[in-house]
Amino acid sequence: MEDMSVEERVRIRAYHLWEKAAEPKGTPEEYWEQARAEIDDEDAQADASGVPTEPPGTL
């Protein structure tokens, strides 16, 4: 997934969160915000460990 933008990663994660919900409730924005928070956390952990999440020069 390193070749995807953050927005694309969030979009895919939000879809998977919605898909996994037994009875999807809430708004698309709520799934988007949850996905954004998860991606941000993953990126922060990767930054702390020194493992790049985006290829060099794509920022």
mmCIF file of the N, C-alpha and C atoms, coordinates in Angstrom:
data_MODEL
# 
_entry.id   MODEL 
# 
loop_
_atom_site.group_PDB 
_atom_site.id 
_atom_site.type_symbol 
_atom_site.label_atom_id 
_atom_site.label_alt_id 
_atom_site.label_comp_id 
_atom_site.label_asym_id 
_atom_site.label_entity_id 
_atom_site.label_seq_id 
_atom_site.pdbx_PDB_ins_code 
_atom_site.Cartn_x 
_atom_site.Cartn_y 
_atom_site.Cartn_z 
_atom_site.occupancy 
_atom_site.B_iso_or_equiv 
_atom_site.pdbx_formal_charge 
_atom_site.auth_seq_id 
_atom_site.auth_comp_id 
_atom_site.auth_asym_id 
_atom_site.auth_atom_id 
_atom_site.pdbx_PDB_model_num 
ATOM 1   N N  . MET A 1 1  ? 0.811   -1.197 0.000  1.00 0.00 ? 1  MET A N  1 
ATOM 2   C CA . MET A 1 1  ? 0.000   0.000  0.000  1.00 0.00 ? 1  MET A CA 1 
ATOM 3   C C  . MET A 1 1  ? 0.853   1.259  0.000  1.00 0.00 ? 1  MET A C  1 
ATOM 4   N N  . GLU A 1 2  ? 2.127   1.091  -0.060 1.00 0.00 ? 2  GLU A N  1 
ATOM 5   C CA . GLU A 1 2  ? 2.999   2.251  -0.002 1.00 0.00 ? 2  GLU A CA 1 
ATOM 6   C C  . GLU A 1 2  ? 2.846   3.170  -1.197 1.00 0.00 ? 2  GLU A C  1 
ATOM 7   N N  . ASP A 1 3  ? 2.333   2.667  -2.316 1.00 0.00 ? 3  ASP A N  1 
ATOM 8   C CA . ASP A 1 3  ? 2.204   3.510  -3.494 1.00 0.00 ? 3  ASP A CA 1 
ATOM 9   C C  . ASP A 1 3  ? 0.879   4.256  -3.540 1.00 0.00 ? 3  ASP A C  1 
ATOM 10  N N  . MET A 1 4  ? 0.042   4.104  -2.501 1.00 0.00 ? 4  MET A N  1 
ATOM 11  C CA . MET A 1 4  ? -1.246  4.790  -2.425 1.00 0.00 ? 4  MET A CA 1 
ATOM 12  C C  . MET A 1 4  ? -1.116  6.078  -1.625 1.00 0.00 ? 4  MET A C  1 
ATOM 13  N N  . SER A 1 5  ? -1.929  7.052  -1.991 1.00 0.00 ? 5  SER A N  1 
ATOM 14  C CA . SER A 1 5  ? -1.982  8.281  -1.206 1.00 0.00 ? 5  SER A CA 1 
ATOM 15  C C  . SER A 1 5  ? -2.707  7.998  0.107  1.00 0.00 ? 5  SER A C  1 
ATOM 16  N N  . VAL A 1 6  ? -2.533  8.897  1.051  1.00 0.00 ? 6  VAL A N  1 
ATOM 17  C CA . VAL A 1 6  ? -3.222  8.747  2.337  1.00 0.00 ? 6  VAL A CA 1 
ATOM 18  C C  . VAL A 1 6  ? -4.731  8.747  2.107  1.00 0.00 ? 6  VAL A C  1 
ATOM 19  N N  . GLU A 1 7  ? -5.201  9.617  1.230  1.00 0.00 ? 7  GLU A N  1 
ATOM 20  C CA . GLU A 1 7  ? -6.641  9.684  0.971  1.00 0.00 ? 7  GLU A CA 1 
ATOM 21  C C  . GLU A 1 7  ? -7.177  8.354  0.432  1.00 0.00 ? 7  GLU A C  1 
ATOM 22  N N  . GLU A 1 8  ? -6.445  7.732  -0.466 1.00 0.00 ? 8  GLU A N  1 
ATOM 23  C CA . GLU A 1 8  ? -6.876  6.439  -1.016 1.00 0.00 ? 8  GLU A CA 1 
ATOM 24  C C  . GLU A 1 8  ? -6.871  5.370  0.067  1.00 0.00 ? 8  GLU A C  1 
ATOM 25  N N  . ARG A 1 9  ? -5.856  5.375  0.927  1.00 0.00 ? 9  ARG A N  1 
ATOM 26  C CA . ARG A 1 9  ? -5.810  4.409  2.028  1.00 0.00 ? 9  ARG A CA 1 
ATOM 27  C C  . ARG A 1 9  ? -7.000  4.602  2.959  1.00 0.00 ? 9  ARG A C  1 
ATOM 28  N N  . VAL A 1 10 ? -7.334  5.862  3.265  1.00 0.00 ? 10 VAL A N  1 
ATOM 29  C CA . VAL A 1 10 ? -8.472  6.146  4.139  1.00 0.00 ? 10 VAL A CA 1 
ATOM 30  C C  . VAL A 1 10 ? -9.766  5.692  3.461  1.00 0.00 ? 10 VAL A C  1 
ATOM 31  N N  . ARG A 1 11 ? -9.909  5.980  2.185  1.00 0.00 ? 11 ARG A N  1 
ATOM 32  C CA . ARG A 1 11 ? -11.117 5.591  1.444  1.00 0.00 ? 11 ARG A CA 1 
ATOM 33  C C  . ARG A 1 11 ? -11.328 4.073  1.507  1.00 0.00 ? 11 ARG A C  1 
ATOM 34  N N  . ILE A 1 12 ? -10.271 3.323  1.277  1.00 0.00 ? 12 ILE A N  1 
ATOM 35  C CA . ILE A 1 12 ? -10.374 1.860  1.315  1.00 0.00 ? 12 ILE A CA 1 
ATOM 36  C C  . ILE A 1 12 ? -10.687 1.386  2.723  1.00 0.00 ? 12 ILE A C  1 
ATOM 37  N N  . ARG A 1 13 ? -10.004 1.957  3.726  1.00 0.00 ? 13 ARG A N  1 
ATOM 38  C CA . ARG A 1 13 ? -10.244 1.545  5.115  1.00 0.00 ? 13 ARG A CA 1 
ATOM 39  C C  . ARG A 1 13 ? -11.681 1.849  5.524  1.00 0.00 ? 13 ARG A C  1 
ATOM 40  N N  . ALA A 1 14 ? -12.190 3.026  5.159  1.00 0.00 ? 14 ALA A N  1 
ATOM 41  C CA . ALA A 1 14 ? -13.565 3.397  5.512  1.00 0.00 ? 14 ALA A CA 1 
ATOM 42  C C  . ALA A 1 14 ? -14.550 2.422  4.889  1.00 0.00 ? 14 ALA A C  1 
ATOM 43  N N  . TYR A 1 15 ? -14.312 2.031  3.655  1.00 0.00 ? 15 TYR A N  1 
ATOM 44  C CA . TYR A 1 15 ? -15.193 1.063  3.002  1.00 0.00 ? 15 TYR A CA 1 
ATOM 45  C C  . TYR A 1 15 ? -15.166 -0.267 3.740  1.00 0.00 ? 15 TYR A C  1 
ATOM 46  N N  . HIS A 1 16 ? -13.985 -0.722 4.112  1.00 0.00 ? 16 HIS A N  1 
ATOM 47  C CA . HIS A 1 16 ? -13.878 -1.990 4.832  1.00 0.00 ? 16 HIS A CA 1 
ATOM 48  C C  . HIS A 1 16 ? -14.548 -1.918 6.207  1.00 0.00 ? 16 HIS A C  1 
ATOM 49  N N  . LEU A 1 17 ? -14.414 -0.792 6.885  1.00 0.00 ? 17 LEU A N  1 
ATOM 50  C CA . LEU A 1 17 ? -15.096 -0.634 8.176  1.00 0.00 ? 17 LEU A CA 1 
ATOM 51  C C  . LEU A 1 17 ? -16.607 -0.715 8.000  1.00 0.00 ? 17 LEU A C  1 
ATOM 52  N N  . TRP A 1 18 ? -17.115 -0.032 6.980  1.00 0.00 ? 18 TRP A N  1 
ATOM 53  C CA . TRP A 1 18 ? -18.558 -0.063 6.700  1.00 0.00 ? 18 TRP A CA 1 
ATOM 54  C C  . TRP A 1 18 ? -18.993 -1.473 6.348  1.00 0.00 ? 18 TRP A C  1 
ATOM 55  N N  . GLU A 1 19 ? -18.199 -2.149 5.512  1.00 0.00 ? 19 GLU A N  1 
ATOM 56  C CA . GLU A 1 19 ? -18.522 -3.500 5.058  1.00 0.00 ? 19 GLU A CA 1 
ATOM 57  C C  . GLU A 1 19 ? -18.530 -4.493 6.223  1.00 0.00 ? 19 GLU A C  1 
ATOM 58  N N  . LYS A 1 20 ? -17.601 -4.329 7.178  1.00 0.00 ? 20 LYS A N  1 
ATOM 59  C CA . LYS A 1 20 ? -17.508 -5.234 8.321  1.00 0.00 ? 20 LYS A CA 1 
ATOM 60  C C  . LYS A 1 20 ? -18.621 -5.031 9.336  1.00 0.00 ? 20 LYS A C  1 
ATOM 61  N N  . ALA A 1 21 ? -19.230 -3.868 9.357  1.00 0.00 ? 21 ALA A N  1 
ATOM 62  C CA . ALA A 1 21 ? -20.290 -3.587 10.330 1.00 0.00 ? 21 ALA A CA 1 
ATOM 63  C C  . ALA A 1 21 ? -21.479 -4.499 10.044 1.00 0.00 ? 21 ALA A C  1 
ATOM 64  N N  . ALA A 1 22 ? -21.923 -5.220 11.056 1.00 0.00 ? 22 ALA A N  1 
ATOM 65  C CA . ALA A 1 22 ? -23.047 -6.142 10.878 1.00 0.00 ? 22 ALA A CA 1 
ATOM 66  C C  . ALA A 1 22 ? -24.289 -5.407 10.387 1.00 0.00 ? 22 ALA A C  1 
ATOM 67  N N  . GLU A 1 23 ? -24.582 -4.311 11.007 1.00 0.00 ? 23 GLU A N  1 
ATOM 68  C CA . GLU A 1 23 ? -25.693 -3.463 10.597 1.00 0.00 ? 23 GLU A CA 1 
ATOM 69  C C  . GLU A 1 23 ? -25.157 -2.041 10.523 1.00 0.00 ? 23 GLU A C  1 
ATOM 70  N N  . PRO A 1 24 ? -24.648 -1.666 9.340  1.00 0.00 ? 24 PRO A N  1 
ATOM 71  C CA . PRO A 1 24 ? -24.031 -0.336 9.234  1.00 0.00 ? 24 PRO A CA 1 
ATOM 72  C C  . PRO A 1 24 ? -24.956 0.777  9.715  1.00 0.00 ? 24 PRO A C  1 
ATOM 73  N N  . LYS A 1 25 ? -24.467 1.520  10.668 1.00 0.00 ? 25 LYS A N  1 
ATOM 74  C CA . LYS A 1 25 ? -25.188 2.666  11.207 1.00 0.00 ? 25 LYS A CA 1 
ATOM 75  C C  . LYS A 1 25 ? -24.251 3.850  11.159 1.00 0.00 ? 25 LYS A C  1 
ATOM 76  N N  . GLY A 1 26 ? -24.804 5.003  11.244 1.00 0.00 ? 26 GLY A N  1 
ATOM 77  C CA . GLY A 1 26 ? -23.977 6.196  11.209 1.00 0.00 ? 26 GLY A CA 1 
ATOM 78  C C  . GLY A 1 26 ? -23.866 6.721  9.791  1.00 0.00 ? 26 GLY A C  1 
ATOM 79  N N  . THR A 1 27 ? -23.082 7.752  9.681  1.00 0.00 ? 27 THR A N  1 
ATOM 80  C CA . THR A 1 27 ? -22.934 8.405  8.391  1.00 0.00 ? 27 THR A CA 1 
ATOM 81  C C  . THR A 1 27 ? -21.617 7.991  7.741  1.00 0.00 ? 27 THR A C  1 
ATOM 82  N N  . PRO A 1 28 ? -21.503 8.191  6.445  1.00 0.00 ? 28 PRO A N  1 
ATOM 83  C CA . PRO A 1 28 ? -20.218 7.901  5.791  1.00 0.00 ? 28 PRO A CA 1 
ATOM 84  C C  . PRO A 1 28 ? -19.067 8.691  6.418  1.00 0.00 ? 28 PRO A C  1 
ATOM 85  N N  . GLU A 1 29 ? -19.367 9.898  6.892  1.00 0.00 ? 29 GLU A N  1 
ATOM 86  C CA . GLU A 1 29 ? -18.336 10.718 7.518  1.00 0.00 ? 29 GLU A CA 1 
ATOM 87  C C  . GLU A 1 29 ? -17.780 10.065 8.779  1.00 0.00 ? 29 GLU A C  1 
ATOM 88  N N  . GLU A 1 30 ? -18.629 9.364  9.519  1.00 0.00 ? 30 GLU A N  1 
ATOM 89  C CA . GLU A 1 30 ? -18.161 8.694  10.735 1.00 0.00 ? 30 GLU A CA 1 
ATOM 90  C C  . GLU A 1 30 ? -17.188 7.566  10.391 1.00 0.00 ? 30 GLU A C  1 
ATOM 91  N N  . TYR A 1 31 ? -17.484 6.804  9.349  1.00 0.00 ? 31 TYR A N  1 
ATOM 92  C CA . TYR A 1 31 ? -16.569 5.750  8.915  1.00 0.00 ? 31 TYR A CA 1 
ATOM 93  C C  . TYR A 1 31 ? -15.272 6.362  8.398  1.00 0.00 ? 31 TYR A C  1 
ATOM 94  N N  . TRP A 1 32 ? -15.387 7.485  7.672  1.00 0.00 ? 32 TRP A N  1 
ATOM 95  C CA . TRP A 1 32 ? -14.213 8.173  7.144  1.00 0.00 ? 32 TRP A CA 1 
ATOM 96  C C  . TRP A 1 32 ? -13.328 8.649  8.300  1.00 0.00 ? 32 TRP A C  1 
ATOM 97  N N  . GLU A 1 33 ? -13.927 9.256  9.317  1.00 0.00 ? 33 GLU A N  1 
ATOM 98  C CA . GLU A 1 33 ? -13.148 9.761  10.451 1.00 0.00 ? 33 GLU A CA 1 
ATOM 99  C C  . GLU A 1 33 ? -12.486 8.623  11.218 1.00 0.00 ? 33 GLU A C  1 
ATOM 100 N N  . GLN A 1 34 ? -13.186 7.509  11.387 1.00 0.00 ? 34 GLN A N  1 
ATOM 101 C CA . GLN A 1 34 ? -12.585 6.358  12.067 1.00 0.00 ? 34 GLN A CA 1 
ATOM 102 C C  . GLN A 1 34 ? -11.405 5.835  11.252 1.00 0.00 ? 34 GLN A C  1 
ATOM 103 N N  . ALA A 1 35 ? -11.602 5.723  9.952  1.00 0.00 ? 35 ALA A N  1 
ATOM 104 C CA . ALA A 1 35 ? -10.526 5.249  9.080  1.00 0.00 ? 35 ALA A CA 1 
ATOM 105 C C  . ALA A 1 35 ? -9.345  6.209  9.117  1.00 0.00 ? 35 ALA A C  1 
ATOM 106 N N  . ARG A 1 36 ? -9.606  7.505  9.052  1.00 0.00 ? 36 ARG A N  1 
ATOM 107 C CA . ARG A 1 36 ? -8.550  8.519  9.091  1.00 0.00 ? 36 ARG A CA 1 
ATOM 108 C C  . ARG A 1 36 ? -7.747  8.389  10.384 1.00 0.00 ? 36 ARG A C  1 
ATOM 109 N N  . ALA A 1 37 ? -8.436  8.208  11.513 1.00 0.00 ? 37 ALA A N  1 
ATOM 110 C CA . ALA A 1 37 ? -7.751  8.071  12.799 1.00 0.00 ? 37 ALA A CA 1 
ATOM 111 C C  . ALA A 1 37 ? -6.866  6.822  12.819 1.00 0.00 ? 37 ALA A C  1 
ATOM 112 N N  . GLU A 1 38 ? -7.364  5.721  12.289 1.00 0.00 ? 38 GLU A N  1 
ATOM 113 C CA . GLU A 1 38 ? -6.577  4.484  12.255 1.00 0.00 ? 38 GLU A CA 1 
ATOM 114 C C  . GLU A 1 38 ? -5.340  4.639  11.375 1.00 0.00 ? 38 GLU A C  1 
ATOM 115 N N  . ILE A 1 39 ? -5.507  5.238  10.201 1.00 0.00 ? 39 ILE A N  1 
ATOM 116 C CA . ILE A 1 39 ? -4.383  5.443  9.291  1.00 0.00 ? 39 ILE A CA 1 
ATOM 117 C C  . ILE A 1 39 ? -3.362  6.387  9.924  1.00 0.00 ? 39 ILE A C  1 
ATOM 118 N N  . ASP A 1 40 ? -3.840  7.470  10.549 1.00 0.00 ? 40 ASP A N  1 
ATOM 119 C CA . ASP A 1 40 ? -2.932  8.408  11.220 1.00 0.00 ? 40 ASP A CA 1 
ATOM 120 C C  . ASP A 1 40 ? -2.134  7.707  12.317 1.00 0.00 ? 40 ASP A C  1 
ATOM 121 N N  . ASP A 1 41 ? -2.806  6.852  13.099 1.00 0.00 ? 41 ASP A N  1 
ATOM 122 C CA . ASP A 1 41 ? -2.118  6.108  14.158 1.00 0.00 ? 41 ASP A CA 1 
ATOM 123 C C  . ASP A 1 41 ? -1.059  5.175  13.568 1.00 0.00 ? 41 ASP A C  1 
ATOM 124 N N  . GLU A 1 42 ? -1.418  4.464  12.498 1.00 0.00 ? 42 GLU A N  1 
ATOM 125 C CA . GLU A 1 42 ? -0.471  3.555  11.863 1.00 0.00 ? 42 GLU A CA 1 
ATOM 126 C C  . GLU A 1 42 ? 0.738   4.319  11.327 1.00 0.00 ? 42 GLU A C  1 
ATOM 127 N N  . ASP A 1 43 ? 0.484   5.460  10.696 1.00 0.00 ? 43 ASP A N  1 
ATOM 128 C CA . ASP A 1 43 ? 1.580   6.258  10.161 1.00 0.00 ? 43 ASP A CA 1 
ATOM 129 C C  . ASP A 1 43 ? 2.472   6.791  11.271 1.00 0.00 ? 43 ASP A C  1 
ATOM 130 N N  . ALA A 1 44 ? 1.873   7.202  12.385 1.00 0.00 ? 44 ALA A N  1 
ATOM 131 C CA . ALA A 1 44 ? 2.656   7.702  13.519 1.00 0.00 ? 44 ALA A CA 1 
ATOM 132 C C  . ALA A 1 44 ? 3.532   6.588  14.091 1.00 0.00 ? 44 ALA A C  1 
ATOM 133 N N  . GLN A 1 45 ? 2.993   5.390  14.191 1.00 0.00 ? 45 GLN A N  1 
ATOM 134 C CA . GLN A 1 45 ? 3.775   4.260  14.692 1.00 0.00 ? 45 GLN A CA 1 
ATOM 135 C C  . GLN A 1 45 ? 4.913   3.921  13.737 1.00 0.00 ? 45 GLN A C  1 
ATOM 136 N N  . ALA A 1 46 ? 4.630   3.982  12.439 1.00 0.00 ? 46 ALA A N  1 
ATOM 137 C CA . ALA A 1 46 ? 5.670   3.707  11.446 1.00 0.00 ? 46 ALA A CA 1 
ATOM 138 C C  . ALA A 1 46 ? 6.759   4.772  11.505 1.00 0.00 ? 46 ALA A C  1 
ATOM 139 N N  . ASP A 1 47 ? 6.363   6.037  11.677 1.00 0.00 ? 47 ASP A N  1 
ATOM 140 C CA . ASP A 1 47 ? 7.338   7.117  11.798 1.00 0.00 ? 47 ASP A CA 1 
ATOM 141 C C  . ASP A 1 47 ? 8.225   6.906  13.018 1.00 0.00 ? 47 ASP A C  1 
ATOM 142 N N  . ALA A 1 48 ? 7.627   6.483  14.100 1.00 0.00 ? 48 ALA A N  1 
ATOM 143 C CA . ALA A 1 48 ? 8.383   6.267  15.333 1.00 0.00 ? 48 ALA A CA 1 
ATOM 144 C C  . ALA A 1 48 ? 9.367   5.107  15.186 1.00 0.00 ? 48 ALA A C  1 
ATOM 145 N N  . SER A 1 49 ? 9.001   4.121  14.368 1.00 0.00 ? 49 SER A N  1 
ATOM 146 C CA . SER A 1 49 ? 9.880   2.969  14.186 1.00 0.00 ? 49 SER A CA 1 
ATOM 147 C C  . SER A 1 49 ? 10.889  3.179  13.067 1.00 0.00 ? 49 SER A C  1 
ATOM 148 N N  . GLY A 1 50 ? 10.711  4.269  12.294 1.00 0.00 ? 50 GLY A N  1 
ATOM 149 C CA . GLY A 1 50 ? 11.640  4.558  11.218 1.00 0.00 ? 50 GLY A CA 1 
ATOM 150 C C  . GLY A 1 50 ? 11.308  3.865  9.912  1.00 0.00 ? 50 GLY A C  1 
ATOM 151 N N  . VAL A 1 51 ? 10.164  3.193  9.844  1.00 0.00 ? 51 VAL A N  1 
ATOM 152 C CA . VAL A 1 51 ? 9.748   2.503  8.627  1.00 0.00 ? 51 VAL A CA 1 
ATOM 153 C C  . VAL A 1 51 ? 8.899   3.463  7.806  1.00 0.00 ? 51 VAL A C  1 
ATOM 154 N N  . PRO A 1 52 ? 9.314   3.794  6.585  1.00 0.00 ? 52 PRO A N  1 
ATOM 155 C CA . PRO A 1 52 ? 8.529   4.732  5.768  1.00 0.00 ? 52 PRO A CA 1 
ATOM 156 C C  . PRO A 1 52 ? 7.204   4.121  5.324  1.00 0.00 ? 52 PRO A C  1 
ATOM 157 N N  . THR A 1 53 ? 6.161   4.964  5.276  1.00 0.00 ? 53 THR A N  1 
ATOM 158 C CA . THR A 1 53 ? 4.860   4.491  4.815  1.00 0.00 ? 53 THR A CA 1 
ATOM 159 C C  . THR A 1 53 ? 4.573   4.960  3.398  1.00 0.00 ? 53 THR A C  1 
ATOM 160 N N  . GLU A 1 54 ? 5.302   5.971  2.939  1.00 0.00 ? 54 GLU A N  1 
ATOM 161 C CA . GLU A 1 54 ? 5.155   6.498  1.582  1.00 0.00 ? 54 GLU A CA 1 
ATOM 162 C C  . GLU A 1 54 ? 6.523   6.440  0.912  1.00 0.00 ? 54 GLU A C  1 
ATOM 163 N N  . PRO A 1 55 ? 6.547   6.139  -0.365 1.00 0.00 ? 55 PRO A N  1 
ATOM 164 C CA . PRO A 1 55 ? 7.835   6.133  -1.057 1.00 0.00 ? 55 PRO A CA 1 
ATOM 165 C C  . PRO A 1 55 ? 8.458   7.525  -1.051 1.00 0.00 ? 55 PRO A C  1 
ATOM 166 N N  . PRO A 1 56 ? 9.770   7.625  -1.050 1.00 0.00 ? 56 PRO A N  1 
ATOM 167 C CA . PRO A 1 56 ? 10.438  8.932  -1.060 1.00 0.00 ? 56 PRO A CA 1 
ATOM 168 C C  . PRO A 1 56 ? 9.991   9.751  -2.264 1.00 0.00 ? 56 PRO A C  1 
ATOM 169 N N  . GLY A 1 57 ? 9.786   11.041 -2.036 1.00 0.00 ? 57 GLY A N  1 
ATOM 170 C CA . GLY A 1 57 ? 9.419   11.937 -3.115 1.00 0.00 ? 57 GLY A CA 1 
ATOM 171 C C  . GLY A 1 57 ? 7.956   11.984 -3.451 1.00 0.00 ? 57 GLY A C  1 
ATOM 172 N N  . THR A 1 58 ? 7.086   11.277 -2.706 1.00 0.00 ? 58 THR A N  1 
ATOM 173 C CA . THR A 1 58 ? 5.656   11.284 -3.007 1.00 0.00 ? 58 THR A CA 1 
ATOM 174 C C  . THR A 1 58 ? 4.882   12.216 -2.106 1.00 0.00 ? 58 THR A C  1 
ATOM 175 N N  . LEU A 1 59 ? 5.543   12.871 -1.176 1.00 0.00 ? 59 LEU A N  1 
ATOM 176 C CA . LEU A 1 59 ? 4.833   13.753 -0.258 1.00 0.00 ? 59 LEU A CA 1 
ATOM 177 C C  . LEU A 1 59 ? 4.514   15.060 -0.862 1.00 0.00 ? 59 LEU A C  1 
# 
